[in-house]
């Protein structure tokens, strides 16, 4: 019975997909944080072209 348990691969695919989804979610959340920091920098830097243009309006 223990040998059968060790060789049983039922559900292995679901676990693998769960791991892939988890890793991708972490990467996406990290990427969004980095992108938001870049956008904040663009809008807050007084020397940026966006800030110069908005100040002229």
N, CA, C and O atoms as a CHARMM CRD file, in Angstrom:
* protein
*
  228
    1    1 UNK  N      0.83400  -1.18800   0.00000 PROA 1      0.00000
    2    1 UNK  CA     0.00000   0.00000   0.00000 PROA 1      0.00000
    3    1 UNK  C      0.88700   1.26300   0.00000 PROA 1      0.00000
    4    1 UNK  O      0.58700   2.22100  -0.71400 PROA 1      0.00000
    5    2 UNK  N      1.96300   1.27200   0.78600 PROA 2      0.00000
    6    2 UNK  CA     2.85800   2.42400   0.82400 PROA 2      0.00000
    7    2 UNK  C      3.55400   2.61700  -0.52100 PROA 2      0.00000
    8    2 UNK  O      3.74000   3.74800  -0.97100 PROA 2      0.00000
    9    3 UNK  N      3.93900   1.50600  -1.16700 PROA 3      0.00000
   10    3 UNK  CA     4.58900   1.57600  -2.47900 PROA 3      0.00000
   11    3 UNK  C      3.62500   2.16100  -3.51200 PROA 3      0.00000
   12    3 UNK  O      4.02700   2.94600  -4.37100 PROA 3      0.00000
   13    4 UNK  N      2.35900   1.77600  -3.42400 PROA 4      0.00000
   14    4 UNK  CA     1.35100   2.30700  -4.34300 PROA 4      0.00000
   15    4 UNK  C      1.18100   3.81600  -4.11400 PROA 4      0.00000
   16    4 UNK  O      1.01500   4.58200  -5.06400 PROA 4      0.00000
   17    5 UNK  N      1.22600   4.22400  -2.86200 PROA 5      0.00000
   18    5 UNK  CA     1.10600   5.64500  -2.54300 PROA 5      0.00000
   19    5 UNK  C      2.26300   6.44600  -3.13400 PROA 5      0.00000
   20    5 UNK  O      2.05800   7.54800  -3.64200 PROA 5      0.00000
   21    6 UNK  N      3.46900   5.90400  -3.07100 PROA 6      0.00000
   22    6 UNK  CA     4.63700   6.59900  -3.59000 PROA 6      0.00000
   23    6 UNK  C      4.63100   6.71600  -5.10500 PROA 6      0.00000
   24    6 UNK  O      5.15100   7.69200  -5.64700 PROA 6      0.00000
   25    7 UNK  N      4.05800   5.75200  -5.79500 PROA 7      0.00000
   26    7 UNK  CA     4.04600   5.78300  -7.26200 PROA 7      0.00000
   27    7 UNK  C      2.79800   6.44900  -7.83200 PROA 7      0.00000
   28    7 UNK  O      2.72000   6.67700  -9.04000 PROA 7      0.00000
   29    8 UNK  N      1.82800   6.76300  -6.99100 PROA 8      0.00000
   30    8 UNK  CA     0.58600   7.38800  -7.46100 PROA 8      0.00000
   31    8 UNK  C      0.85600   8.84600  -7.82600 PROA 8      0.00000
   32    8 UNK  O      1.35900   9.60800  -7.00100 PROA 8      0.00000
   33    9 UNK  N      0.52800   9.23400  -9.04700 PROA 9      0.00000
   34    9 UNK  CA     0.75200  10.60700  -9.50900 PROA 9      0.00000
   35    9 UNK  C     -0.55100  11.36000  -9.72200 PROA 9      0.00000
   36    9 UNK  O     -0.56200  12.39400 -10.39000 PROA 9      0.00000
   37   10 UNK  N     -1.62300  10.87100  -9.17800 PROA 10     0.00000
   38   10 UNK  CA    -2.90800  11.54200  -9.29000 PROA 10     0.00000
   39   10 UNK  C     -2.84000  12.88100  -8.55900 PROA 10     0.00000
   40   10 UNK  O     -2.44700  12.94300  -7.39500 PROA 10     0.00000
   41   11 UNK  N     -3.21300  13.91600  -9.23300 PROA 11     0.00000
   42   11 UNK  CA    -3.19600  15.24700  -8.63500 PROA 11     0.00000
   43   11 UNK  C     -1.88100  15.98400  -8.78700 PROA 11     0.00000
   44   11 UNK  O     -1.77900  17.14700  -8.39600 PROA 11     0.00000
   45   12 UNK  N     -0.87800  15.33700  -9.34400 PROA 12     0.00000
   46   12 UNK  CA     0.42000  15.99600  -9.48600 PROA 12     0.00000
   47   12 UNK  C      0.34200  17.18800 -10.44000 PROA 12     0.00000
   48   12 UNK  O      0.98700  18.21300 -10.21900 PROA 12     0.00000
   49   13 UNK  N     -0.44700  17.04500 -11.49100 PROA 13     0.00000
   50   13 UNK  CA    -0.57800  18.12900 -12.46000 PROA 13     0.00000
   51   13 UNK  C     -1.22600  19.35400 -11.82100 PROA 13     0.00000
   52   13 UNK  O     -0.80500  20.48500 -12.06700 PROA 13     0.00000
   53   14 UNK  N     -2.23300  19.13100 -11.01400 PROA 14     0.00000
   54   14 UNK  CA    -2.90100  20.24900 -10.33800 PROA 14     0.00000
   55   14 UNK  C     -1.93000  20.97400  -9.41100 PROA 14     0.00000
   56   14 UNK  O     -1.94100  22.20200  -9.33800 PROA 14     0.00000
   57   15 UNK  N     -1.10700  20.23000  -8.71500 PROA 15     0.00000
   58   15 UNK  CA    -0.11900  20.84700  -7.82100 PROA 15     0.00000
   59   15 UNK  C      0.89500  21.64700  -8.62500 PROA 15     0.00000
   60   15 UNK  O      1.26900  22.75300  -8.23500 PROA 15     0.00000
   61   16 UNK  N      1.33800  21.09200  -9.74600 PROA 16     0.00000
   62   16 UNK  CA     2.30400  21.80900 -10.59400 PROA 16     0.00000
   63   16 UNK  C      1.70500  23.10200 -11.13100 PROA 16     0.00000
   64   16 UNK  O      2.37300  24.13600 -11.13900 PROA 16     0.00000
   65   17 UNK  N      0.44800  23.05300 -11.58100 PROA 17     0.00000
   66   17 UNK  CA    -0.20000  24.26900 -12.06400 PROA 17     0.00000
   67   17 UNK  C     -0.37400  25.27800 -10.92700 PROA 17     0.00000
   68   17 UNK  O     -0.24200  26.48300 -11.14400 PROA 17     0.00000
   69   18 UNK  N     -0.66100  24.80600  -9.74900 PROA 18     0.00000
   70   18 UNK  CA    -0.78400  25.70000  -8.60100 PROA 18     0.00000
   71   18 UNK  C      0.52500  26.40900  -8.29200 PROA 18     0.00000
   72   18 UNK  O      0.53100  27.59500  -7.96500 PROA 18     0.00000
   73   19 UNK  N      1.63400  25.68500  -8.39300 PROA 19     0.00000
   74   19 UNK  CA     2.95000  26.29300  -8.16100 PROA 19     0.00000
   75   19 UNK  C      3.25500  27.32400  -9.23900 PROA 19     0.00000
   76   19 UNK  O      3.77100  28.40100  -8.93900 PROA 19     0.00000
   77   20 UNK  N      2.94200  27.00500 -10.48700 PROA 20     0.00000
   78   20 UNK  CA     3.18500  27.94700 -11.58300 PROA 20     0.00000
   79   20 UNK  C      2.36700  29.21300 -11.39100 PROA 20     0.00000
   80   20 UNK  O      2.89100  30.31500 -11.55800 PROA 20     0.00000
   81   21 UNK  N      1.09300  29.07800 -11.04200 PROA 21     0.00000
   82   21 UNK  CA     0.23400  30.25000 -10.82100 PROA 21     0.00000
   83   21 UNK  C      0.75200  31.09000  -9.66000 PROA 21     0.00000
   84   21 UNK  O      0.73400  32.31900  -9.72700 PROA 21     0.00000
   85   22 UNK  N      1.20500  30.44600  -8.61400 PROA 22     0.00000
   86   22 UNK  CA     1.73900  31.17900  -7.45900 PROA 22     0.00000
   87   22 UNK  C      2.97700  31.98800  -7.83100 PROA 22     0.00000
   88   22 UNK  O      3.08700  33.15900  -7.47000 PROA 22     0.00000
   89   23 UNK  N      3.90100  31.37000  -8.54600 PROA 23     0.00000
   90   23 UNK  CA     5.12800  32.06100  -8.94600 PROA 23     0.00000
   91   23 UNK  C      4.80600  33.22100  -9.88300 PROA 23     0.00000
   92   23 UNK  O      5.35400  34.31300  -9.73200 PROA 23     0.00000
   93   24 UNK  N      3.92800  32.99200 -10.84200 PROA 24     0.00000
   94   24 UNK  CA     3.55700  34.07400 -11.76800 PROA 24     0.00000
   95   24 UNK  C      2.87200  35.22300 -11.03200 PROA 24     0.00000
   96   24 UNK  O      3.10500  36.38700 -11.35500 PROA 24     0.00000
   97   25 UNK  N      2.04700  34.91600 -10.06800 PROA 25     0.00000
   98   25 UNK  CA     1.37700  35.97000  -9.29200 PROA 25     0.00000
   99   25 UNK  C      2.38100  36.82200  -8.54000 PROA 25     0.00000
  100   25 UNK  O      2.26000  38.04600  -8.49800 PROA 25     0.00000
  101   26 UNK  N      3.36900  36.17500  -7.94700 PROA 26     0.00000
  102   26 UNK  CA     4.40800  36.92300  -7.21500 PROA 26     0.00000
  103   26 UNK  C      5.18700  37.82000  -8.15800 PROA 26     0.00000
  104   26 UNK  O      5.48700  38.96500  -7.81800 PROA 26     0.00000
  105   27 UNK  N      5.51900  37.31600  -9.33900 PROA 27     0.00000
  106   27 UNK  CA     6.26300  38.11000 -10.32200 PROA 27     0.00000
  107   27 UNK  C      5.42800  39.29500 -10.79700 PROA 27     0.00000
  108   27 UNK  O      5.94900  40.40100 -10.93900 PROA 27     0.00000
  109   28 UNK  N      4.14600  39.07500 -11.04000 PROA 28     0.00000
  110   28 UNK  CA     3.27700  40.15800 -11.51300 PROA 28     0.00000
  111   28 UNK  C      3.13300  41.23200 -10.44800 PROA 28     0.00000
  112   28 UNK  O      3.21800  42.41900 -10.76000 PROA 28     0.00000
  113   29 UNK  N      2.91700  40.84400  -9.20700 PROA 29     0.00000
  114   29 UNK  CA     2.77600  41.82600  -8.12500 PROA 29     0.00000
  115   29 UNK  C      4.06900  42.62400  -7.96000 PROA 29     0.00000
  116   29 UNK  O      4.02600  43.83900  -7.76300 PROA 29     0.00000
  117   30 UNK  N      5.21100  41.95400  -8.04000 PROA 30     0.00000
  118   30 UNK  CA     6.49500  42.65700  -7.95900 PROA 30     0.00000
  119   30 UNK  C      6.70200  43.61600  -9.11700 PROA 30     0.00000
  120   30 UNK  O      7.22600  44.71400  -8.93200 PROA 30     0.00000
  121   31 UNK  N      6.29700  43.21000 -10.30100 PROA 31     0.00000
  122   31 UNK  CA     6.42400  44.06900 -11.47600 PROA 31     0.00000
  123   31 UNK  C      5.53200  45.28900 -11.40000 PROA 31     0.00000
  124   31 UNK  O      5.92900  46.37700 -11.81800 PROA 31     0.00000
  125   32 UNK  N      4.33400  45.12000 -10.87400 PROA 32     0.00000
  126   32 UNK  CA     3.41600  46.25200 -10.73600 PROA 32     0.00000
  127   32 UNK  C      3.99400  47.26800  -9.75400 PROA 32     0.00000
  128   32 UNK  O      3.90000  48.47400  -9.98100 PROA 32     0.00000
  129   33 UNK  N      4.58800  46.78900  -8.67200 PROA 33     0.00000
  130   33 UNK  CA     5.19100  47.69700  -7.70300 PROA 33     0.00000
  131   33 UNK  C      6.31900  48.50500  -8.31500 PROA 33     0.00000
  132   33 UNK  O      6.43800  49.70400  -8.06200 PROA 33     0.00000
  133   34 UNK  N      7.14500  47.85500  -9.11600 PROA 34     0.00000
  134   34 UNK  CA     8.25000  48.54400  -9.77500 PROA 34     0.00000
  135   34 UNK  C      7.72900  49.56000 -10.78800 PROA 34     0.00000
  136   34 UNK  O      8.25300  50.67000 -10.88000 PROA 34     0.00000
  137   35 UNK  N      6.71400  49.19100 -11.53600 PROA 35     0.00000
  138   35 UNK  CA     6.13700  50.10800 -12.52800 PROA 35     0.00000
  139   35 UNK  C      5.50800  51.31900 -11.84500 PROA 35     0.00000
  140   35 UNK  O      5.64100  52.44000 -12.33700 PROA 35     0.00000
  141   36 UNK  N      4.83300  51.11100 -10.73200 PROA 36     0.00000
  142   36 UNK  CA     4.23200  52.23600 -10.01700 PROA 36     0.00000
  143   36 UNK  C      5.29200  53.19100  -9.48300 PROA 36     0.00000
  144   36 UNK  O      5.10500  54.40800  -9.50700 PROA 36     0.00000
  145   37 UNK  N      6.39800  52.64300  -9.00400 PROA 37     0.00000
  146   37 UNK  CA     7.48800  53.50100  -8.54100 PROA 37     0.00000
  147   37 UNK  C      8.04100  54.35300  -9.68300 PROA 37     0.00000
  148   37 UNK  O      8.36300  55.52500  -9.48700 PROA 37     0.00000
  149   38 UNK  N      8.15100  53.76600 -10.87100 PROA 38     0.00000
  150   38 UNK  CA     8.65500  54.51200 -12.02200 PROA 38     0.00000
  151   38 UNK  C      7.68600  55.62400 -12.41800 PROA 38     0.00000
  152   38 UNK  O      8.10900  56.72900 -12.75600 PROA 38     0.00000
  153   39 UNK  N      6.40700  55.33600 -12.37800 PROA 39     0.00000
  154   39 UNK  CA     5.40900  56.35800 -12.73100 PROA 39     0.00000
  155   39 UNK  C      5.41500  57.47600 -11.70100 PROA 39     0.00000
  156   39 UNK  O      5.33400  58.65000 -12.06100 PROA 39     0.00000
  157   40 UNK  N      5.51000  57.12700 -10.43000 PROA 40     0.00000
  158   40 UNK  CA     5.57400  58.15800  -9.39000 PROA 40     0.00000
  159   40 UNK  C      6.78900  59.05300  -9.59400 PROA 40     0.00000
  160   40 UNK  O      6.70400  60.26900  -9.42800 PROA 40     0.00000
  161   41 UNK  N      7.92600  58.44900  -9.95600 PROA 41     0.00000
  162   41 UNK  CA     9.13200  59.22600 -10.19400 PROA 41     0.00000
  163   41 UNK  C      8.93400  60.17100 -11.37100 PROA 41     0.00000
  164   41 UNK  O      9.37100  61.32100 -11.31600 PROA 41     0.00000
  165   42 UNK  N      8.28300  59.70900 -12.43200 PROA 42     0.00000
  166   42 UNK  CA     8.05300  60.56800 -13.59200 PROA 42     0.00000
  167   42 UNK  C      7.22900  61.79600 -13.23200 PROA 42     0.00000
  168   42 UNK  O      7.50600  62.89600 -13.71000 PROA 42     0.00000
  169   43 UNK  N      6.22000  61.60900 -12.39400 PROA 43     0.00000
  170   43 UNK  CA     5.34300  62.71500 -12.06000 PROA 43     0.00000
  171   43 UNK  C      5.90200  63.60200 -10.94900 PROA 43     0.00000
  172   43 UNK  O      5.50000  64.76000 -10.84000 PROA 43     0.00000
  173   44 UNK  N      6.80500  63.09800 -10.13200 PROA 44     0.00000
  174   44 UNK  CA     7.27600  63.88800  -9.00100 PROA 44     0.00000
  175   44 UNK  C      8.57400  64.62900  -9.28400 PROA 44     0.00000
  176   44 UNK  O      8.88700  65.59300  -8.58500 PROA 44     0.00000
  177   45 UNK  N      9.32200  64.22000 -10.26800 PROA 45     0.00000
  178   45 UNK  CA    10.59000  64.86100 -10.58200 PROA 45     0.00000
  179   45 UNK  C     10.31700  66.19100 -11.27300 PROA 45     0.00000
  180   45 UNK  O      9.67300  66.22700 -12.32100 PROA 45     0.00000
  181   46 UNK  N     10.79800  67.26900 -10.69700 PROA 46     0.00000
  182   46 UNK  CA    10.54000  68.59800 -11.26300 PROA 46     0.00000
  183   46 UNK  C     11.23100  68.81400 -12.60200 PROA 46     0.00000
  184   46 UNK  O     10.83100  69.69600 -13.36200 PROA 46     0.00000
  185   47 UNK  N     12.23800  68.04300 -12.89900 PROA 47     0.00000
  186   47 UNK  CA    12.95100  68.20800 -14.15700 PROA 47     0.00000
  187   47 UNK  C     12.40500  67.32300 -15.27900 PROA 47     0.00000
  188   47 UNK  O     12.91200  67.36000 -16.40000 PROA 47     0.00000
  189   48 UNK  N     11.37500  66.53100 -14.98400 PROA 48     0.00000
  190   48 UNK  CA    10.86000  65.64400 -16.01800 PROA 48     0.00000
  191   48 UNK  C     10.03500  66.43500 -17.03200 PROA 48     0.00000
  192   48 UNK  O      9.48200  67.48800 -16.71600 PROA 48     0.00000
  193   49 UNK  N      9.96500  65.92600 -18.21200 PROA 49     0.00000
  194   49 UNK  CA     9.21800  66.59100 -19.28400 PROA 49     0.00000
  195   49 UNK  C      7.72800  66.65600 -18.95800 PROA 49     0.00000
  196   49 UNK  O      7.05800  67.61800 -19.33300 PROA 49     0.00000
  197   50 UNK  N      7.20800  65.65600 -18.27300 PROA 50     0.00000
  198   50 UNK  CA     5.78600  65.66900 -17.91500 PROA 50     0.00000
  199   50 UNK  C      5.50700  66.83100 -16.95900 PROA 50     0.00000
  200   50 UNK  O      4.53300  67.56200 -17.13900 PROA 50     0.00000
  201   51 UNK  N      6.34900  67.00000 -15.95300 PROA 51     0.00000
  202   51 UNK  CA     6.14300  68.08400 -14.99500 PROA 51     0.00000
  203   51 UNK  C      6.29400  69.44700 -15.66300 PROA 51     0.00000
  204   51 UNK  O      5.53800  70.37100 -15.36100 PROA 51     0.00000
  205   52 UNK  N      7.24500  69.57700 -16.55000 PROA 52     0.00000
  206   52 UNK  CA     7.43500  70.84300 -17.25900 PROA 52     0.00000
  207   52 UNK  C      6.21900  71.18500 -18.09800 PROA 52     0.00000
  208   52 UNK  O      5.78700  72.33700 -18.12900 PROA 52     0.00000
  209   53 UNK  N      5.67200  70.20600 -18.76800 PROA 53     0.00000
  210   53 UNK  CA     4.51000  70.42500 -19.61600 PROA 53     0.00000
  211   53 UNK  C      3.28500  70.78100 -18.77800 PROA 53     0.00000
  212   53 UNK  O      2.52900  71.68500 -19.13300 PROA 53     0.00000
  213   54 UNK  N      3.08800  70.07000 -17.66300 PROA 54     0.00000
  214   54 UNK  CA     1.92100  70.34500 -16.81200 PROA 54     0.00000
  215   54 UNK  C      2.02500  71.73400 -16.17600 PROA 54     0.00000
  216   54 UNK  O      1.00200  72.38000 -15.95000 PROA 54     0.00000
  217   55 UNK  N      3.23200  72.19900 -15.88500 PROA 55     0.00000
  218   55 UNK  CA     3.38500  73.51100 -15.28500 PROA 55     0.00000
  219   55 UNK  C      3.12200  74.63400 -16.28500 PROA 55     0.00000
  220   55 UNK  O      2.78600  75.74900 -15.88600 PROA 55     0.00000
  221   56 UNK  N      3.27000  74.35400 -17.56600 PROA 56     0.00000
  222   56 UNK  CA     3.02500  75.36400 -18.59200 PROA 56     0.00000
  223   56 UNK  C      1.52700  75.56100 -18.84600 PROA 56     0.00000
  224   56 UNK  O      1.10500  76.60900 -19.33600 PROA 56     0.00000
  225   57 UNK  N      0.74300  74.55900 -18.51400 PROA 57     0.00000
  226   57 UNK  CA    -0.70900  74.61700 -18.79700 PROA 57     0.00000
  227   57 UNK  C     -1.43700  75.49500 -17.82800 PROA 57     0.00000
  228   57 UNK  O     -2.65400  75.64700 -17.92800 PROA 57     0.00000
